[in-house]
Amino acid sequence: MLAIKYRLTKQKDFDNVWQTGRSSFNECLGIKASKNKLANSRFGFIVSTKISKKAVDRNKIKRRLRNIIKENIEYIKPGYDVVVITQKAIISKEYKEIKDLVIKSLNKLGLISKQNR
């Protein structure tokens, strides 16, 4: 599980990222990021009912995304609020494909600081 210090929890934080953040979108997900004044980066995940009506499926996607971030947190630059927005196509993707898309999008936004494996 992703530690609390790495999570976006307040609506105002999500709104701030949505209004001021830069974005990178692909067929499965979108990432919006904006600077914060903290020593670490925080992440929020949006998986709407448009993706799947089943909470089981939505929660599975969120668990996968959280785990991808947790595994790669050491490579992600500190000081950013990041919101990951999912698209319908993510439901058919495997874990490895989702991981590659997330890393690619973070790299496109310049949020990867060290060489990723």
Steps between C-alpha positions, in 0.01 A plus 500: 500500500614852422598691816272786607770763442495405130120531458284788385194499723336843493270621224675838492829325418336311211344826377834681518668231288210504256519879454876561502655168401671393181363185340594195300227277357506171310240236409475353852571778745582861550733659750478857624775639721565828674767616744436496873706645783561166672807281525327209328266439209136407561274294277126474444312255279171548319320191373141592415197278452538561126796261514295224661178485695656237727683635804718188494642598160551865596675405824724253316612777265569735791699230683711441191566871452591550866737205485670635187558833674620327818753291307636805317472772766879523533526598132230770512606859568381641833285811526210419267130424536399245237152383399461187288176492299404170339336441163271216391778307322687435825259222596646268233868567576736277694704627794826525301332705226348740754837535674673586172232760417525664843881518487490634145249772594694601813817517294326715238406749775859499629412342834751214484821609673723191492552228244204262521558128473 
